Amino acid sequence: MTTVTVNETTNTVVVTTPGPAGPSGAAAVMVRGQASKMDSGTVDITTQGVYIATGLTATFDASTANGMALATTNTFGLKNTSGSTKLLRFFGSIDARTVTGNNQTLGVKLAYNGVAIDATECRAFTGTGTEEAKLVTSWMISVANNDEVSLFIANHSGSGDISFRRGRILASEVFA
């Protein structure tokens, strides 16, 4: 609501139009969270081109979190614990290569409650030797309270296991 204040003593007019509540407003606090794994692990692949949970556990950064926790079903993910449905922007990345083989195509997707979101797919090649694929994805997702978003991975070139090197997932609330 716009307010107009007239001061007849000083002969001034002040017009005030408050902006919407946002991250710095008194009426709102952003829901946010992030988790990472900076050491290696192996993702067991049984079927070529099928996206699966990594089976690895990320480390949750509680010092920056508000209204989120580490996912409990797929532990390389985040869980909305804010008490209500939130529109969140997710970013996820994985650096990986295959345990054996060169020039393999790997893929990453975000998953909502264990179901891969096709629109979030990103693919990259591993190269030769120890060259890693750099996989990155990002998407806005409406996440209900206690629901989870996690990272899924696939080997599109074969059924060889994936050598996970490092990765992260983060989410921050989007204000409409």
C-alpha positions in Angstrom: 0.0 0.0 0.0 1.3 3.4 -0.9 1.2 6.1 1.7 1.4 9.9 1.3 2.6 12.0 4.2 2.1 15.8 4.0 4.1 18.0 6.5 2.6 21.5 6.4 5.2 22.8 8.8 8.1 22.0 6.5 6.1 22.1 3.4 7.2 18.6 2.2 5.4 15.6 0.8 6.8 12.0 1.3 5.5 9.1 -0.8 6.3 5.6 0.5 5.7 2.4 -1.5 7.0 -0.7 0.4 8.4 -3.4 -1.8 7.5 -7.1 -1.6 8.9 -9.2 1.2 12.1 -10.9 0.0 15.3 -12.4 1.3 16.1 -9.2 3.2 12.6 -8.3 4.2 11.3 -8.8 7.8 8.4 -11.0 6.5 10.5 -13.8 4.9 13.6 -15.9 5.4 15.0 -17.9 2.5 14.9 -21.6 2.6 18.3 -22.9 1.5 20.7 -25.8 1.8 23.8 -27.4 0.3 25.7 -30.7 0.5 28.8 -32.0 -1.1 31.1 -35.0 -1.3 34.8 -34.1 -2.1 36.3 -37.6 -1.9 35.9 -40.5 -4.3 33.4 -43.3 -4.4 32.1 -46.0 -6.7 28.6 -46.0 -8.2 27.6 -49.6 -9.2 26.1 -49.6 -12.7 24.2 -52.6 -13.8 22.3 -51.3 -16.8 23.5 -49.0 -19.6 21.6 -45.7 -19.8 19.5 -46.2 -16.6 19.6 -43.3 -14.1 20.1 -44.4 -10.5 20.9 -42.9 -7.1 24.6 -42.6 -6.5 24.4 -44.7 -3.3 26.9 -42.2 -1.8 26.3 -39.9 1.2 27.0 -36.2 0.9 28.1 -34.0 3.8 25.4 -31.5 4.7 26.5 -27.9 5.4 24.3 -27.1 8.5 26.1 -23.7 9.0 24.4 -22.2 5.9 21.1 -24.1 6.0 17.6 -22.9 6.8 14.6 -25.1 6.4 16.5 -28.0 4.7 18.3 -31.1 5.8 20.3 -33.9 4.1 17.9 -36.3 2.3 17.3 -39.6 4.0 16.1 -41.8 1.1 18.9 -40.9 -1.4 21.6 -39.4 0.7 23.2 -37.4 -2.0 20.3 -34.9 -1.9 18.4 -32.3 0.1 15.1 -32.5 2.0 12.6 -29.7 2.5 12.0 -29.4 6.3 10.6 -25.8 6.2 7.0 -26.9 7.1 5.5 -25.9 3.7 5.8 -26.3 0.0 8.6 -24.1 -1.5 9.7 -23.2 -5.0 13.5 -24.0 -5.0 16.2 -23.6 -7.6 18.5 -26.6 -7.5 22.0 -26.8 -8.8 23.9 -30.1 -8.9 27.2 -31.2 -10.3 29.3 -34.3 -10.4 32.8 -34.9 -11.7 33.3 -38.5 -12.6 34.8 -41.1 -14.9 34.3 -44.8 -15.5 36.2 -47.4 -13.5 37.3 -49.0 -16.8 37.2 -47.7 -20.4 37.8 -44.4 -22.1 35.5 -42.0 -24.0 32.4 -43.0 -22.1 29.2 -40.8 -22.0 27.9 -40.2 -18.5 24.7 -38.4 -17.5 23.3 -36.6 -14.5 19.7 -35.7 -13.6 17.9 -34.3 -10.6 15.3 -36.6 -9.0 12.2 -35.7 -7.0 11.4 -38.3 -4.4 13.4 -40.9 -6.3 11.9 -40.2 -9.7 14.4 -38.7 -12.3 13.3 -35.5 -13.9 14.1 -35.9 -17.6 14.2 -32.1 -18.3 17.3 -31.8 -16.1 19.5 -34.2 -18.0 23.1 -33.3 -18.8 25.6 -35.6 -20.5 29.4 -35.4 -20.9 32.3 -37.5 -22.1 35.0 -38.9 -19.9 37.9 -38.7 -22.4 41.0 -40.9 -22.0 42.9 -42.1 -19.0 41.9 -40.1 -15.9 40.0 -37.4 -17.7 36.7 -36.7 -15.9 33.3 -35.8 -17.2 32.0 -32.5 -15.8 28.3 -32.9 -15.3 26.1 -30.0 -14.3 22.3 -29.6 -14.0 19.9 -26.9 -12.6 16.2 -26.6 -12.4 13.4 -24.9 -10.3 11.2 -27.4 -8.5 8.2 -27.0 -6.2 9.1 -29.2 -3.2 6.5 -30.1 -0.6 7.5 -30.3 3.0 9.6 -33.5 3.8 10.1 -34.2 0.1 13.5 -34.7 -1.3 15.6 -33.8 -4.4 18.7 -35.8 -5.2 21.3 -36.4 -7.9 21.0 -39.5 -10.2 23.7 -40.7 -12.6 24.0 -43.0 -15.6 26.6 -44.6 -17.9 25.2 -44.2 -21.4 28.1 -46.1 -23.0 28.0 -49.4 -21.1 27.4 -51.1 -17.8 30.8 -50.2 -16.3 30.8 -48.7 -12.8 31.3 -45.0 -12.4 34.2 -43.6 -10.3 32.7 -40.6 -8.5 35.4 -37.9 -7.8 33.5 -35.0 -6.3 30.0 -33.4 -6.4 27.6 -31.0 -4.8 23.9 -30.2 -4.7 22.4 -26.9 -3.5 19.0 -25.3 -3.3 17.8 -21.8 -2.6 14.2 -20.5 -2.4 12.8 -18.6 -5.3 10.4 -15.7 -4.4 7.6 -15.1 -6.9 
